[in-house]
Amino acid sequence: MTPAIELRGVTKRFATPGGGVYTALRDLTMRVAPGEFAAVVGPTGCGKSTTLALVSGLEAASAGEVLVMGRPVRGIAPGIGYVFQTDAVFPWKSVLDNVAAGPRYHGASTRAARELAREWVARVGLTGFEDRYPHQLSGGMRKRVALAQSLINEPRILLMDEPFSALDVQTRTLMENELLALWASTSASVVFVTHDLEEAIALADRVFVLTAGPATVKGDYPVDLARPRNVAEIRFEPRFARIYQEVWEDLRDEVLVSYERSRQAGD
Amino acid sequence: MNEAGRRVTERSAPARTAAATDLPARLRRRPGWRQAMVQGLRALTAVVWIGSWELAAREHWVDPFFFGMPSGIAQRLATWATEGTALGPLWEQVVVTMQETVLGFLVGSAAGVVAGVLLGRNRLLADVLSPYIKAANSIPRVVLGALFAISLGLDIKSKVATAAILVFFVVFFNAFQGVREVDRDLVANARILGAGSRRLTTEVVIPSALSWIIASLHISFGLALVGAVVGELFGATEGVGELIYNAEHNFDANGVFAGMVLLAAVALVAEALMTALEHRLIRWRPNPVTDMSI
């Protein structure tokens, strides 16, 4: 079967403002199957987000191949959803118009788009808040808006860049459960970038561990925990702990490397 | 007696819970008090300022021939209002200057927004034109009024052009900066959601630059007024600027001040309208950037 996402020996370099070259990814290879929920973990600043930028087409690879649904990525491909780490909902649009943006950009009439948006606003539990502006919402509610905004386009691939990292722990667990419920009703493949290994295992079918930058895949662990899962409770399962320990062995060294480097850079 | 008795009973009820309610009540009352105090001090400032001016002029500590005096200014305004000015009825002069200002403001800000967005979105164009724009910005542009008076004549066109050119640069630089400062994640998000280049401009770039643009509109309406008046000074047959020019030629200091009072009134009204517009246009924002209470 064609993988939904495939990165083959991908390298990504950026020009730094000082005239140097920064290598974010080096010879990175990974595959995500259709309908699979993949999590990408790695030390802070290792280039996790760059993988998402490459898959989405926001950035082009310096070397190697990026394939989505078996086709090489050239520019922004349709059928992709992206939930950003920061609040990327439009502050000047109401909740309803934020969610309706995708269909409108794809040519739907404002009325049809709003009707569809109303459905999605309800699905993420924001009924009654349609006319609010983002600044009037809590952080968790803004994330719900961002989720609805992405999912309304019915993406076949959903990219998420540490989407819940700014939320408090309780809200975060709630949002994780909601994400799983929403995802279960779609057939989308998900790439979920996080630095939190617990979150990665609780959500994903497969966890990729990246090395300290330049990033490449160090290990790739299937998570064979039953679904539907309750994120709040799955952490207490013995199997969860075993998987955690196994992945952590791998991740720990990279975190230490990254920590040492940041300390040296700070000195 | 009855009156006093009622007051006592009214007061005694809350007195029992005074310890609990006193503090919040005081906190609630404070903004009102402060407001009253500010208003009072403002009035006092005006009285002291105008009063001392009047006194100094009457006692000839300063020469009212050169510096005018408040009562003379008020008289001049009254005469203008009731008997008309040398150029015709007073309201006509105000209307003419207003027309020039508003037209210049509209033309200048529209051109400024269009040019700012265009150059903000097009890196090549911005790089090519930037030295010329910097050069044009560094000359004192009011002197262009003289050029416009020659080329466009003494009617409204030269004043509108002067006002517009002053407004243009301020709005242009703000719009340009606003476009450049658009959040990259917002742009990325819109593109992923399917927005094309045109949609990106109208739905993300312009709304996001709007707070910059609006802030510049506040300043530039004042500049439009400057442009219109300067344009009139360079040559005109009517308008408040021409009124001031006339007064100056007659060594009529009170007339010059009276013209200034008219301009100030016009500017204050425009400022209020502008603030209302701002609140309408960016009601999605938690609090406006420009606090114009000063």
Interface residues (C-beta under 8 A of the other chain):
Chain A: S56 L58 I76 P78 I80 G81 Y82 F84 T86 A88 V89 F90 P91 W92 K93 S94 A101 G102 Y105 H106 Y133 P134 H135 Q149 S150 N153
Chain B: D183 D185 L186 A188 N189 A190 R191 I192 L193 G194 A195 G196 R199 E203 V204 P207 S208 L210 I282 R283 W284 R285 P286
